[in-house]
Amino acid sequence: MVSSTNREIHAEIYFNKDGTIKVTRNYDDSTVNEILITPTGESGKVYYDTNGNRITLDTYELAIHLPVIGNIISDFYDLFYGQNRNLDTIWYSAEDARVTTGDITLNYKTRDLDTVAGLVNTF
């Protein structure tokens, strides 16, 4: 149900909102990307089709399922921080012991060169 200031609209919109959370990886590959318009109810009015048949289902519902939107954002965070979400991208001095030891996760500071955060920390 979508609410506005003056009325409520029955609608279903799914875009994998959890995929927009930076701290944890949330990827939905089980929901199909689709936009549906389906007859779901009756308004009480009487309608007839061109053959004279009575039509009772005259209320339609819009359903939007696009998990790809949240998945794209989750993929971006994977690229930037890695799937483990090492969020620290603080720059360190070249003489800092964390830089020179070669441990890619020393003190939880990623140096994984497959991520943007790792490149920033290593550089």
N, C-alpha and C positions, 0 to 999 in steps of 0.2 A: 504494500500500500504506500503510495507516494502522497505526502501531505503538502498542501500549499496553504496560504493564509486564508483562503475563502472556501476551499473544497478539498475532498479527498479523491484520489484517482486510484482505481485498482489496477496495479501494474506490477510486473515482475521484471526486475533488472538485476542480472548477476554478471560481475566483471572480475571476479577473483580479487576482492579487496585485500585479502591477506597477502597477496603478491606484492602489494605496495609497502609492506612493512620492511624496513631496512635491516632490522636486527636479526631476523630469522628468515630462512629460505622457505617460501610457500609457493609451490608450483602445482597447478591443477591440469593434469593431462587426462582426467577421466570424464570431464564434462565436454559435451559437443558444442562447438561454436554455432549458434543458430539464432534466428529471429523468427518467432512464431506468432501467428494470429489465428486463434482458435475460437469456435463458438462455445460458450460456456454457460449461457443462461437465457432466461426468457424475460422480456420486459413487460409482458402482459398484453401487448398489442397483437392483433391478428394480421398475418401477411400470407399471401398466396404467390406461388411461383407461376411461371408461364403455362404450366400444365394444369393449374388449378389445385395443386397440392398445398395443404396448409403448412406453413413454416412456423415452428415454435421457437427454435433456437435463433434468436436475433441479437443477442448481446455477445460481443467478441472481446477476447482478452489478448493483450499484447504481452509477449514474453521475450525478453532479450537475454540470451546467454552468450556472453563473449569473454570467457576466461582468458583468452589470448591477450587482453589488455593488461591484466595483472601479471600474466606470464612474461610479457615483454619487459615490464618494470622489474620483475624478479630476475630476469636474464641480465638486465643492466646492472643490478646490484651484484650478481654473480661475477660479471666482468670486472666491476670496480673493486669489490671487496673479497671475492671468492665465495664458494658455496658455504664455507664455515663462518663467513661474515666477520672477518677481522677488521674492525672499524677504525683502528688507530692509523692515521696517516700523518702523524707528527714528524716533522723534519728533524734529523739528528746530525750532529757534527760528524765529520769524517773520522775523527779520532775516538769517537764513542765506542765503547766495548761492544755494544749491541750491534754495531755495524760491522766490525772487523771479525767477529767470531764465525760468521757464515751460517749460523742456525737460522732457518727461515721463519721460525716462530718464537724467537727468543723474547722473553717477557711479553708474550702474546702480541708482538709487533710483527705483522706479516712482512716477509721479504720474498714472497712467492711472485716470481716474475711473470706468471700467467694472469696477474691481476694488476689493475691500475694502482691500487694501494701499495702493493708490493714493489712496483716500479718506483713510486714516489719515495717510499721508505728506503729503498736500496740506493736510489740516485742521490 
